[in-house]
Amino acid sequence: MKKKIFTSLIFCFFLSAVSFSTLAQEYRYDISKYYTPDIVRNSLDLNLNSSGGLSNEATTYYSPIYQGLPNDSLKTSNVNGQLYSTFSHNKNTRKLISSINLTGNFSLSSNTDNPSNEVNKEHRSNSSNNFNFNTSNRHYYSSNHFISYGAISFFTYNMSKDVTGNKSVFTNRYQNDLNISLNPYIGIGIGRIEQVEDARQAIYILEELSKKGVLTRHLTNDEIFNLSQQISRVKNKRFLDSRIHLMEEIASVDSFFVRNSLLNKQDATYFTNLYDLWINGANFSRKSGQSFEISFIPSGSWDKNKDEYMSSSQYESFQNNKQNWGYGGNLNLIYNYEKPVYLNWQHSVTVSMNGSTGYINEKDLESTFLNKNSTSDIGLNGSYTLGYYPTTRTNLSVGISEIFNQNYSKPDISSIFDSVGWIKSHNSTTRINFSAYYYLSRQLRLSGYAYLNKYLFKSDYGSINNFNAGFSAGLSYSFF
């Protein structure tokens, strides 16, 4: 009964939000019908996160049964930092949609446990660095059919150090891992997904100016489309001075209203509202359309790992030095659907199916031992996200996704697994996630994310059933 009441309240809240959003809108323009002129967009974001802590714990014994035991103390400290930066270049014309993304992620962490017993003193440090380069291109040889090509590549280097004990009794462990991967692709497809946030920005501007009594009349759908195109075109211009760039953009939009005799006054109220909605009216990406694509992805990777363990006991020291390389191919079928509804809502659906095969070679550089594995994988993924944009600065979303994979692997050399043959396993992950974004200013954004995960794994040798949850928060700064 309680569950039904709770579900009913959520449903009523959803309907109320939709009704309020619809009634509050003067313009009913369907932004899903908008398409951009030829545009180029660039962005550079920088994220910096840091955390740390200190603890001082003391234990004192009073009971006679602990008589003679020394009092204990434990001092701990931890420091974590992460720097994450992304550059994006996007181009959208009637013949070509292309993007380039460069991402760098650098993180450091340090943790120290310092007990009164120096033998158990421990210091752990870790450094993780990765660089990703992705490019994608869709060349349209007709209005709705395209050939796609691009590449996904990454470079990763991790280093960790764990030191325990003191000068006389100790264990030290050092690990280094270097990984390089390259995955070019080529495909064909049908459909097109447009960026429509400029049309949404035009509606934001018109609704606010109408409320303030600035406009002489209600604009037609054709005029709204032309205003949206004007907004898209002026954003294409490039200036070294951002202040001059902003002045040019505001002047261009103002000229549209003057040229079409849409203003009954040009006072401070008009310009301040125009300025505010130009700064914040297109903070979030909005999309419309659908596409289906079939692509083939050959892949290659190389990994080198070094693990050194040293102890005050000569019998507990060892060193592993391994080198792995692999190659294979993937066939992907991907369907994407984007639909803006009631201006403030967004439906996003992705369904994909993929099959892959490949070989992984592992070589121990100390003993020249070589191990080769064959792998095959079949996957089916689906996700749905409902986005809500209550204001120009705020975005809330809830999503659900399902991932299913069936995997087969087989060692290709003499080993203990020879008599087993192919090793089968399958896994599935069900996730519900919630996200929120709020722009404190044009460049500064607050974000929050939470999720619930249900993971199932089963193979010929065992199974795993896991439920987990997590959350994160971040602050991002956009240079442009």
PEZIZI-V360400 format. One record per run of one state. SS is the DSSP state (@ for helix, = for strand, . for the rest). FROM is the first residue (numbers start at 1). TO is the last residue. If there is no record, write none. Layout:
# PEZIZI-V360400
SS FROM TO
SS FROM TO
This chain:
# PEZIZI-V360400
. 1 1
@ 2 23
. 24 30
@ 31 33
. 34 38
= 39 59
. 60 63
@ 64 66
. 67 71
= 72 92
. 93 95
= 96 115
. 116 117
@ 118 120
. 121 121
= 122 140
. 141 144
= 145 165
. 166 169
= 170 195
. 196 196
@ 197 211
. 212 214
= 215 215
. 216 220
@ 221 234
. 235 241
@ 242 259
. 260 262
= 263 263
. 264 267
@ 268 280
. 281 286
= 287 311
. 312 313
@ 314 316
. 317 317
= 318 341
. 342 344
= 345 364
. 365 368
= 369 391
. 392 393
= 394 411
. 412 422
= 423 439
. 440 443
= 444 459
. 460 461
= 462 478
. 479 480
